[in-house]
Amino acid sequence: MNEECGIYRTADFIGKRWTLLILLELYKGESKWKRYNGLKRSLMGITSKILSIRLKELEKQDIIRKRTNGGFPLKSEYSLTESVEDFIKIIEQELKN
């Protein structure tokens, strides 16, 4: 498969360790926005360094959004973009069938 292909790049990126689990954690629950510490607690075994790296990569790829409170201490929250939410809903529906 051509490495320029969007599907190849997406599969390669999503296949990175912890990436899919982070996306699923952001998808779960009532609140669309999740704080860094909440994600860290929910993802047993992930290191702070890996979580930070993956969140930055996901934000750079426009898969998640980040917002900060602008105060002290600085608090960051993350949510899925709408297109990724739709993608996960499709996968969830397919798994039910």
BELBELQUI-V820927 format. One record per backbone hydrogen bond with DSSP energy under -1.0 kcal/mol. CO is the residue of the C=O (numbers start at 0). NH is the residue of the N-H. If there is no record, write none. Layout:
BEGIN
CO_NH / CO_NH
END
This chain:
BEGIN
1_4 / 4_8 / 5_9 / 6_10 / 7_11 / 8_12 / 9_13 / 10_14 / 12_15 / 15_18 / 17_21 / 18_22 / 19_23 / 20_24 / 21_25 / 22_26 / 23_27 / 33_77 / 34_38 / 35_39 / 36_40 / 37_41 / 38_42 / 41_43 / 42_45 / 46_50 / 47_51 / 48_52 / 49_53 / 50_54 / 51_55 / 52_56 / 53_57 / 54_58 / 55_59 / 56_60 / 57_62 / 57_63 / 58_61 / 62_80 / 64_78 / 66_76 / 74_68 / 75_35 / 76_66 / 77_33 / 78_64 / 80_84 / 81_85 / 82_86 / 83_87 / 84_88 / 85_89 / 86_90 / 87_91 / 88_92 / 89_93 / 90_94 / 91_95 / 92_96
END
